[in-house]
Amino acid sequence: MKRFRAPRATSVVLVMLCVMYFITYLDRVNVSTAAVGFGKEFHLSHTEVGLVFSAFAYPYLLFQIIGGWISDRFGAKRTLIFCGGLWALATMLTGFATGLTSLLFARLLLGLGEGATFPATTTAVARWVAKEKRGFAQGLTHAASRIGNAIAPAIIVLIMVRWGWREAFYISGIMSLVWVAIWALTFTERPIDHPRITRAELDVLPMPKPRATQVPWGRLFRRMMPVTIVYFCYGWTLWLFLSWIPQYFLHSHHLALAKSALFASSVFFAGVVGDTLGGLVTDKVFKRTRSLKRARSWMVSTCMVLTLASLVPMIFTRNLYLSMMCLAAGFFFSEMTIGPMWAIPLDIAPEHSGIASGMMNMGSALAAIISPVLSGLLIDRFGNWELPFMVSMVLMALGAVLALRMQPESKFQSGATHGAQPVQPTGV
C-alpha cells in the first residue's frame, strides 16, 4: 500500500493562485449573465448595461500601478488578504443593488478590490516559480480564470432560475471569503519560511533579492509602454467577449437563456485550452531557442494574427454553429498570448515585477473601460451585434505589429546609469 505523499509547497501555492483567478473572474463576469435579470428589473438600455460592465475597470485601472507598488513593498500575502476581503464585500453588495446607481457603486468597489490582485500574484510568482516555468504558471493561472468565465453563465443561470439573480452574487461573495481565509493560513511571503518547503524546491527557485527601495518610475513606464499598448489590444477583445458574448447569443441568434449560456460557455472553454497551451508553448520555445524574442514577441504577434483570421468568417454568416466556432477559435488564439505576455514583466523587470505587471495590465484595464460601453453604443445605434467584433479585428492587427517592439530580451536596469542589457542564456 502506497504512502500518501503530500503535495509540494510550490504546488499548493500555484493551486491557491489558480483558485483565486477562478473566483475573481467568476466575480467579474457573473454580471454579464445576471444582466438579463437586473437589466429587465431596472429597465436599463444596452448602453447603461455597458456602463455597469465597465464601472469595474475605472478603479481597476487606477490601482494597477499602485497595487503593484504595494505588493512589491508589503508582499503578496497581506495585499491579497485585504483585496480579497474587499472584492468579496463588493460582490455581495451587488446583490443588494436597487438600481443603476447602486450597481455602479458595487462594481466600482469590486474594481478597487481586484485592482492589486494580479500585480500581487506576479510578485508571488516571481518568488515561488522557477524562471523556466513562469510562462506555464501564468498560463495555468489564467486558464483557471477562463474556467470561471466558462462555467459562470451556466452557474448563474441555474441560480437565477432557482432563486434569482441577487443570490448569484451572495454565493460568489461567500466563496471569496473562504479563499481569503485559506490563503491567510497557508501562504508565506518567502518560500524558505514555508514549513513544508523542501531543499529540492528551494534549489530551483530564484535567489531572494532585497526589495528595491527606489523605483525609477519614468524609465520603467517608458520601458513597459509598448507592452501596455499590446495588452490594450488584447484586452479589448477579452472584455468584448466577457461582457457581451452571453447576450450576443441571446439576442443576435435569439436563443433561450439556458441555451445562450451553453454556447457562451463553449466559447470560454476554448480560452481555458488556449491559456494552458500558450504557457506550455512559450516555455518550450524559450527552452529550445533560448530566445525571449521568439518565445514572447513572435508568439504573441502570431497568435494575434490568428485571432483576427478566426473572427473574419463570422462577419459573413448568420449560421449559429459557425459563429460559435469562429468565436471559440478567436478566443483560443487570443488567450494563447497570456502565458508569454504575463511572463514579459518578469523577463524585463524582475526587481519590480509587481509594478511592471501593473503597468502592463493598465492596458487591459483601460480596454475594460472603453470596450463594453462602446460596444453597447454600437449595438444600440446600429442594431448590429457583429460590428463590435470588427473593431476588435482592427486592434488585433495593430497589436500583432506592435508586439514585435516589446523587446523582452532587454532587461531593465534599476540603476540610473545603466541601460537596458540583453538577457543572456547563461544564468537563466
N, C-alpha and C positions, 0 to 999 in steps of 0.2 A: 504494500500500500504506500503510495507516494505521499511524502510530507507536503503540507500546504506551504507554498513559498509566497510570502507577502510581496506585493508589487514594489518596485523600486521607488525611492523618494522622488526621483525626477519624473517618473511616470505618473505618480499621484498628482504632482504639481501640474503637469500637462493636462491631465484629465480634468482637474479643477478649473483650469483656464478654458477648456473646451465647454464645460458646463456653463461657465459664465457667459461665453459668447452665445451659446444656445439661448439662455434666458434673456440676455439683453436684446437680442433680435426678436425673440418672441414678444417682448415688451414693446418693441418699436413697431412691428408690423401687424400686431393684433388689431390696431386701429384701422388698417386698410380693409379688413373684413368686417369689423364691427361698424364701419361707416354705413353699411346698409341699414343698421338699426338706428344709430343716433342721427344719421343724416335725415331719415324719414321722420323721426320723433321731433327733431328740432327744425325741420323744414329748411335744410341747408342746400345751396346750389353746389355744383361741381367745383366752382372757384372757392367757395367757403370751405368745402371739404379739403381741397388742396391746401388751404391755409392751415387747417388743423394738422394735416400731414407734415407741413414744412415748419410749423412752430417749434417743434423739437430741435430743429437744426440751428436756430439762432444762438442760444447759449452753448449748444454743442460746438459750434464754430469758435465762439469766444474762448472756450475752455480747453481747446486742443493744446495750445502752447502753454497756457497757464497750468493745465493739468500735467503736461509733460515735465514742466519745471518742478511742480510739486512732487511728482513721483520720483524724479531723479534726486530731489533734495531729501524727501522724507520716506521714500520707499514705497514699494507696491502694496505691501500689506495694509498699512494704515490708510493709504489712498483708496484702495478698493473697499475696505470696510466702510469708510464714510460715504463713498459714492454709491455703494450698493444699497445702503440704508436709504439714501435719498431717492434713488430711482425706484425702489420698492414702494416708498410713500407716494411718489408721483403716479405710479401705475394704479394704485388703489384709489387715489383721488380722481382719476379719470372716470372710474365707475360711479362716482358721486356727482358727476357733472350735471348741470341743469340747463345748459345752453352753450352757445358758441364761445362766450367769454370764459366760462369755467373750463371748457375743453381746452382752449388755448393756454390757459394758466397751467393746467396739469401737464400739457405737452411741453411747455417751456421748462417746467420743473424737471421733467424727465430728461430733457437735453442737458440741463445743468448737472444732473446726477451722472449721466453717462459720458459727459464731455471728457473726463480724465481717464476713463476706463481703458481704452485701447493704448494710449501712451503708457499707462501704468503697466499694462500687460507686456508691452515691449520691453520695459525696464526689467520685468521678471524674466522674460525670455533671454535677455542679454546675459543674465546671471545663471540661469538654470538650463540652458540648451547649448550644446556644442555648436560651433560655427558651421560645421559641415551639415548640420541638421536643422538649421534655422528656417530654411525655405519650407521644409516638411512641417515643422512646428507651426509656422504661420499659416500654411495651407490647411493643416488639420484643424486648428482653432477656428478659422473662418469657415471651414466646411461644417463645423458644429453650428455656427451661426446660420448657415443656409439650411440646415436641418430645422432650425427654429422657423425660418421663412417657410419651409416646405410643409411642415405639419401645422403651422399656425392657422391657415384657412380652415382646415378640417376640424381642428380642435375648437376654434372659436365658433364655427357653425354649429357643432354639436352642443356646445354650452349655450349658445343663443337659442337653439331650438328647445333645449331642456329647461333653461332658466331665464335667459335674457342676455343682452349684450353687456350689461353692467357687471354681471357675475364673472365674465371672462377676465376683466381687469382685476377683480378681487383675488381670483385664483392665481393669476400671474404675479401679483404683488407678494403673495404669501410664498411662492416658490423662490422669489428673490431673497426674502428674509432668511429662508432656510440655507441658501447658498452662502450668504454673508456669515452666518454662524459657523458653518463648517470651515470656511476659509480662515476665519479668525483662529480656529483651533488647530489647523493643520499646516499652515504656511509659515515659513521662516524667511526673513529677508535674504540672509546669506545661506547658501547650500551647506556650508560647513557647520552651521548651527543646528541643522535638522537632526533629530535624534536617530533617524533611521538611514541617513546617508551612508553610502559605502565608499571605500577608498577608490574602487574602480570607477565609480561615478564621478568623484572629485577629480580624478586624473584627466578626464576628457572635457571637463567644463572649463570655461575661460578663467584665467587668473583674476582674482578680485582686484579691482583698482580703487584708489581713493576717489571719493566724489569730487568732481570738478567744482571749484569754488567760483571761478569766473566763467561766465558764458558769453562768448563773442556773438551776441545776438545778430548783429547786422551781417557779418560774414557768413554765419550759419544759415540765416534766412536766404541770402543770395545763393548760397550753395544748394539749398534744397528747393529753390523756386522751380526749376524745370520738373522736378519730381512731383511737386504740388500741382502743377498745371496738368500733367499727365493723369494724376489721380483725380482731378476735377473731371476730366473727360470720361474716365471710368465711372466715377461717382454719379454722373448724370444718368447713365444707363442703369446703374444699380438702383437709384431712388425712383426712377421711372417705373422699373419693374416692381419694386417693393410696394410702391404707393398705388399703382393703377392696374396691375395685372389681374387681381381678383375681379375688379369692376369691368375691365376690358372684356373678359369672357361673359360676364353677367349682362352687359349692355350691348356690346358690339355684336355678339353672337346669340344674344337673347336666351341664355341658359338659365335654368333654375339655380337657386342659391347653392344648394348642395353640389350640383354638377360643376358649377363655376369654380367652387373651392377645390374640387378634384383636379380640374385642368390646371388651376394655378399651382397646386402642389406638385404636379408633374413637371412644370417648368422649373420650379425652385429646386426640386431634387436633382435636376441636371447641374445646378450650381454646386451642390454638395460634391458630386463627382469631379467637377471642374476644379474646385478648391483643392481637393486632396491630390488629384493628379498633377496640378500645377506646382504644388510644393515638391512632389517627388521628382518631377522633370527638371525643375531649376536646380535642385541639389545634384541630380545625376549629371546634368550638363556641366555644372561647376566642377564636380569631381573628375570628370573626363577631360575637360579642356583647361581647367584652372583659370578660366576667363570669366570674370564677373560681367563683362560687357555682353558676352554671348548668353550667359545664364540668366541675366536680368533684362538688359535693354532690348536685345534682339528678341528674346522670348515674349516680352510684353508687346512689342511692336507687331510681331507675327500674330499673336492672339487677338489684338485689336482689329487687325485686317480681317481675320476670320469671323470675328463678331459682326463686323459690317456686312460681310458677304452672306452670313447666315440670315440676317434680317431683311435683306433686299426682297426675296420672293414674297414675303407676307404683304408687301405693298400692292401686289398684283393679283392677290387671290382672296376669295371670301370663304374658302374651304376651312372649316373649323380645325380639322386634324393637321392640315398642312401649316396653318397659322401656329398651332401649338408646337409643332416640330421646329419651325423657324425660331420661335421664341426660346424654346428649350436649348437649341443649338447656340443661339446668340448668348444666352445666359451662361452656358457651359464655357464657351471660349472667353467671355469677359471675366468669369471667375477664375480661369486659369492664370490670370495676371496677378492674383492676390499673393500667392507664395513669393514670387520674385519682388513684387512691389513692397511688401512689408519687411522683406529682408534687406532692402536697399538702405533704410535709415541705419541699420546695424552695420552694414558694409561701409557707409560713408562716415558716420559719426558715432562709433560705439560708446565714447565717453559721455555723449549727450543723447543717448538713444531715445529717451522719453520725449525730449524736446524736439528732436529731429522727426520722430514719427508723428508727433503732434502737428508739426508744420506741414508734413505731407498730408495728414488726414484733414487739415483745413480745406483742402481741395474738395474732398468728398462732402464735407460739412456745408461748404458753400453751394455745391450742387444740390444738396438736400433742401436748401432754402429755395432755390430757383426752380428746379426741375418739376416738383409736384404742382406748384402754383401755375407755372407757365403751361404745363400740360393740361391742367384743368381749364385754363383760359382758352387754349386752342380747341379743346373738346366743346366747351360752351359756345365758342364763337362759330366754329365750322361744323360741329357735329361729326367730326372725322376722328375716329379712335386710332387710326394708323399714323396720323400726322405727327404726334409726339415722337414716334419711333424714327421718323425721317430726321428730326433734329438730332436724335441720338446717333444716327449713322454719320452725320457730318462731324460730330465731335469725336467719334471713334477714329475717323480718318485723320483728324488733327492730332489726336493722341498717338497714333501709330508713327507719325513723323517725329513728334517731339520726344518720344520715348528714346530715340537714338541719341539724344543730347543729355541724358540723365547722368552719365559717367559714374556708375557705382564703383568702377575700378580705381578712382582717385579718392583717396581717403582724406577727410577733412582734418586739419591740424589745429588744435585749440590755440597754440602759441601765436601771438600776433606777428612774429617774424617768419613763420613757416607757411609755405604754400601747400597746395594740395599735392600729395605724393601718390603715385600709383601703388596699388596693393600688390605686394609680391606674393607668389605662390608659397614661398617658404615661410614657415612660422604660422601658417593659417590653421 
